[in-house]
Amino acid sequence: MQRVFATAVVGLLLVGCAADSGWKVAYEQERTTRQEQESRIRNLEAQQRQQPRAQQTPQPQPQQSPPQDRAMTRAESIAFCEKLNQAGEIAIRCEVFTMKTGTQVMSFVFPDWQTLTRSWEEITNYFAGQYCVSSLKMNIQAAIGQVLIKEDAFRYFPCQGNTWTEWDTANIQKPSNTRNQRY
């Protein structure tokens, strides 16, 4: 009987040791996996920080532009929109207004489709995109709008939805054209 009891005690000790070392192995594997994942995440974040810089081509920036080392705040993007209207040589207008639904819209008015396609990427990359991103971070309903005078059309991009609405008739009442008319 003592022999059976001694064998059982030795067996339990061995099982306990095996279980203990099993937990240690599982813990080490989990720790190694976590470290590998964190390393991959750090590498991806570093690649994402480098990617926009690699994709940008050097373009002349307006003189009143803030440094591009950081993203514009919402207030800075709205201020830049207002400054855009003061630049006499630019045919694009920018306005910020609030719709009846409470959505705050940064709207760009272009004389025609050609002007929109020529300048939209730079506008989006420089400050309109920052307006959406910062509005979302602040939990503010916001949108970007596009208006085409010549085509009498408009559409908007709700920042929360990430899709443009279909083009619709703007019903713009155009004053009689003057020689140096700005829109």
N, C-alpha and C positions, 0 to 999 in steps of 0.2 A: 504494500500500500504506500509506503514511504517512497518507494521507487517510482510509482505512478505519479504521486504528488510532486516529486522532485522533477520528473520529466515534464509535467504540466507547467510548473513554475519556469523551468528553463525554456520551454516552448513559448510561454507568454512573454518572457523577456526578449526572446529572439523576434517574435512578432512585433513587440513594442519598438524594438530597435529598428526593424525593417520599416515599420510605419513611420517612425521618426525620421529616418533617412529619406523615406519617400516624400514626406512633406518638405524636407530640405531641398530635394531635387526639384520638386514642383515649384517651390518658391524661387529657386535660382533660375529655372526656365522662364517663369513669369517675369522676373526682374530683367532678364536678358531681352525678352520680347519687348517689354516696355521701353527699355533703353534704345532698342533698334527703331521702334516706332517714333520715339521722340527725336531721334537722329534724323529719320526720314522727314519728319515735319519741319525741323529746322532747315534741312536742305531745300525743301519745297518753298519755304518762306523766303529763303535767300534767293532762290531762282526767281520768285515772283517780284522781289524788290529789284532785281537786276533786269528783268525782262522789259518793263516799260522804258527803261533808259536805253536799252539796246534797240528797241523798236522806233524810238523817236529819231526823226531826222532834224538836223538843225534848221530852224526856221526863225526868221526875224520876229521878235516879240514886240508888241506895242510898248512904248516907253513907260506907261503907267502900270505895267504888269508887276505883280508881286513875285518874289523869288519862287521857283518851282521845286525847291527842296522839300516842301510840305504841301499837303492838300489845302485848298482854300476852305475857309470856314463858310458857313451859310451867309453870314453878314458880309463877308468879303466878296462872295460871288454876286450878291444883290448890289453891292456898291459898284462892282465892275460893270454890271448890267447898266446901271445908271450912267456911269462914265462913258459907256459905249455910245449913248445918245449924244453926248457932248462932243464926240470926235466928228468934226465936220466932213472929213473925207470918206467916211464909211456910210454906205447906203443902207445899212442894217439898223433897225431900231430894236430896242429891248425894253420890255415893260414887265413889272411884277404887279399882279393884282390878285384879289381873292374872289373866287366864284361864290355863288349863292350856297353851294354845298359846303363851303368852308375850305375847299382846296385852294392852296396858294400856287399860282401859275407864273412861271417865268416864261414870257412869250417873246418870240423873235419874229419881227416883221421884215420880210424880204421883198424887194421889188419884183422878183421873178424867180422861176425855178433854177435858172442858171446860177444866180447869186447864191441860192441856198446850197446847191450841190458843191459849189466852189469853196464855201466857207464853213459848212456844217461840221465837218470832222474836227477842225481846229476849235470851233466854239464848244463842241461837246467835250473834247479832251481837256480844254483849258478851264472852263468854269461852269458850263451848264450841267455836266455830269457831277461835279462837286456839289452843286446846288441840290441835286436829287439825293446823293449819298448823305450829305450832312442833314438834310431834312428828315430822311429815314432814321438816322441815328437819334434825332431829337423827337421822333415820333410825331412829326408834322406831316399832314396830308399835303403833298405837293405834286406838281406836274410841270412838264416842259411843253410849250406850245410853238407851233410854226404857222405863220400866216403868209400867204403869197398874194401880193396885191394884183399883179397882172392876171393871174389865173383865178382870182377871187375865190381862194380856197383856204381852209385851215384844217389842222389836226393837232392832237395833243398826246402826250406820253405820260400817263400816271406813273409816278416813281414807284408806287407799290405794285403795279401790275406788270411792268417791264414789257409792254407791247403798245405800239402806236395805234391810235384809232384810225378809222378810214378817213380819207380826205372828204370834206364836206364843203358846201357852199358857204362862203363867209358873208355874203351880202354887204360888201364894203361899198360905202358911198364915196366915190372918188370925186374930189373937187376938180374943177377944170385944170388941166395940166398947165403948169407954168414952166418957164425955162429951166430953173434950177430946183425943181420940186424934190423934196426929200420925203420918204415914207416913214 
